[in-house]
Amino acid sequence: MDYLALFERYLTDNKSVSANTLSSYKRDVQRYLAFLQKQGLSSPCDVEEPVMKRFVSFLELSGKSAATVTRCVASLRCFYQFLAAAGYSHTNPARDIKLKKVEKKLPQILTGKEIELFLSQPDPSDAKGCRDKAMLELLYATGIRVSELISLNVEDVNLQVGVLHCHNEKSDRIIPIYPTAITAVSDYLCRFRGVIASNECGRALFTNLNGQRMTRQGFWKIVKGYTAQAHIEKDITPHTLRHSFAAHLLENGAQLKDIQEMLGHADISSTQIYAQVLQERFKEVYKNCHPRAKHA
């Protein structure tokens, strides 16, 4: 029986998970099923906890990080919940597995000067630079996820009012846009979007130069290119602009609850990490700048 295909259908139809989550779950379960096959076990349904512990040890000995192991076990817990609900299995060997504590890394944040330097890299005189300028400005202006950015349609941006309508299966929110971003998007729409967009892309706001809707991989390459061009040492990813958006709002007096709404976080605990980022930064500033702390 193809348990992986059944699990994928369950995640898609019953859980409505994101494309990224679906990909992670599939990859983790595939790795687990391959491990079972090498152990001479043809079905996951009769597996007991000792086998699951061997799988965790296998991951650790393979050099997988604690975060990867933790995520993999979480995927398998969900997999066995599905098997139980479907009547294929009556045990969950992943349920009581004890894992190493994962140290949560604080997100990378750009300084105000680094943001200005980074956003100044695209040359808006041609189609690529104008489009890139619009995308990067809009991302930092609103703090939306990359998946949300590339899913935007033309009508989702109201430039006259100065707001963006961001909607997906989990949240529906209206986010203000600062004037520089409004200008950048307006410039792109007026001069180049109609030139590069194809009929197949529909109402996609941002497309690649072949006229197809922009992809995550394509946007990731754009960010990496401008990071190198700006000679910024930090490892900037598309999510860095989202993190910086939230931290800079908080640093300048915004309330956590308001930032949570703009980011689309279901739980405010996800937003509180930005307060921790600022606390760590202030500690570093204090240590380096206070005359008595410097000589401690």
Secondary structure, 3 states (H helix, E strand, C coil): CCHHHHHHHHHHHHHCCCHHHHHHHHHHHHHHHHHHHHCCCCCHHHCCHHHHHHHHHHHHHCCCCHHHHHHHHHHHHHHHHHHHHCCCCCCCCCCCCCCCCCCCCCCCCCCHHHHHHHHCCCCCCCHHHHHHHHHHHHHHHHCCCHHHHHHCEHHHEECCCCEEEEECCCCEEEEECCHHHHHHHHHHHHHHHHHHCCHHHCCECCECCCCCECCHHHHHHHHHHHHHHHCCCCCCCHHHHHHHHHHHHHHCCCCHHHHHHHHCCCCHHHHCHHHHHHHHHHHHHHHHHCCCCCCC
